[in-house]
Structures are given as structure tokens and as C-alpha cells.
Amino acid sequence: MPVKKKNVRRKKKAKTPSRLKYYLALAAVLLLLSPFYYGYVIKTASYTWRWIKDIGKNTDYRTYKSFGIRIPSNYQVHGIDVSYAQGKINWTKVAEMEEDGVRIRFAFIKATEGLVIADPYFKRNWKEARKAGIACGAYHFFRPRKSGLWQARFFVQNASLQKGGLPPVADVERLDGKAPAAMRKELKEFLRFVANKTGETPIIYTGISFYRDYLAGYFDEYPLWIAHYNRDRLNVSADTNWMFWQHAETGRVNGIGHKVDFDVFKGDSLAFERFIAKSK
């Protein structure tokens, strides 16, 4: 005789209330759209990919895609130098641009050249860059065949050498047919006059080869700004009195329609603030 099976009721799993499901879905959507997700999760993934990509490479000198060049990233203070060659610049966009902590904090701006050439964009660049919060310094393109004293007078007359910025700069990178000793004589006259008028020790800008051939040992009391491109470090002796290094000449920056030189300051952010404070 067949045994009658008992009806066994299986316990059903408790259904998640529909309202709870709604709240969970809403929370997931909010998480995906939240600053937390993009600010931490995606950022972490980006850093991880960068780390994997840079395995075996010099991480102190790597490519910054948005700036279009390799930058020595073991420096904290980065800047540019500009002249009429960069055209009209949107300095607000320059100041706002940033990649991996690299942003433009200072700018050297061409003011004059020789005895009669004043850069047509200087006044505007000086005003707008300072308004955007960028520390500025004016430079003069030095011509050895002209009087150093009269070049200095022309520079001081036309440049905005107010306190609170970077020291004035003498850009010397060619002999113009003059003997090295004659070039140095005129340069000393220029530097002496500018120092007396401004109360600041001027900076000398030059290329690394020009420095080694004609300036080394003659102007050791002046801070240097040296051009040496596409290297992971500035190849000078430890006792060289350099403060700025122009490491690239083909950078890209938002707000500038042409290629631009990139520079770094030798010290950290605190040292940079102290350096500027000397001018106040």
C-alpha cells in the first residue's frame, strides 16, 4: 500500500523589501557619481597604472602628457620664461593648469634687449601674470657689443622692478663678435648698475656651454639660471651657484599658443618663498 507523503512546506527565503532594494540601488548610483569615487578610487587606479608604466624608468624624470615634455619631477617649484614669441597669453589658464602636482609658480618675462628694443608684450605679461598669482621676474637680453651701463639704464627704465618678485636677470648667451674679456667687462657694468638701482643681486642667465667657456670663475657672487636641455639633472659641479635650471624649450601650457621654455627652482617651496621674500 503506497505511503502517503506528507506535504512539507519549504521555508521561503525572505524577500528583500522593494523599498530596501531601491535605497541600495540609489546608494550605488550616488557612490559612482560621488567625488569620493572619482577622487579616490579612480585616482588610486591612475597612480597604480603610472607606477606599472614607469617600472624600469627614471621616475625623477618622466613624461608629463599635458605639458608635452619630460620634466625632472624631484623638484617642487616649476616655472616658465616668455617673451613676445609666445604671443598673447591667458595667464589665468596658465596658473590653473596642473598635472601630478606640477604647476606654473613663476615666470621670467622678457623686458628689453640691447639699447632700444622693448618687448611689446612685457607690460601686459607682467600685469596679468602677477594678477594670476604667479611670481614674476624681468629679464634683459644682453648685447656684448653695446655699453653695459647704458643697457642697464634702459632695462631699469622700462622693466617693472617692484619689490616682491624675482630678482632682475641679465640674459647673456653670445659674444656678438666681442672678445670674452670685453664681454665680461660690459656685463659687470650692467650688473653693478642694476644692483645699485634695485638693491638686489641680479641673476645671470646663460647656456651651460657659454657658462663653462666664458663665465665660470668670473661671476661666482651672482646666482645663475642655466639652460641645459633634455637631461634628468643639471650637469654642473656641486659648488656652482645656480638657482634656476631651464631644462626644456618645447613645453606646452594651457593659455599659450606657442612652445615655451620650462624651468625649475633649485630648492623646495619654503626656500622659494624665502627667496622671494628677500625682494620685499
Secondary structure as UniProt FT lines:
FT   HELIX           18..33
FT   HELIX           35..36
FT   HELIX           37..41
FT   HELIX           42..53
FT   TURN            54..56
FT   TURN            59..60
FT   STRAND          61..64
FT   TURN            65..68
FT   STRAND          69..72
FT   TURN            73..74
FT   STRAND          78..82
FT   HELIX           84..86
FT   HELIX           91..96
FT   TURN            100..101
FT   STRAND          104..113
FT   TURN            114..116
FT   STRAND          117..118
FT   TURN            120..121
FT   HELIX           122..131
FT   TURN            132..133
FT   STRAND          135..141
FT   TURN            144..145
FT   HELIX           148..158
FT   TURN            163..164
FT   STRAND          169..171
FT   TURN            176..177
FT   HELIX           180..198
FT   STRAND          203..207
FT   HELIX           208..210
FT   HELIX           211..215
FT   TURN            216..218
FT   TURN            220..221
FT   STRAND          224..227
FT   TURN            238..239
FT   STRAND          242..251
FT   TURN            254..255
FT   STRAND          260..265
FT   HELIX           269..277
FT   TURN            278..279
//
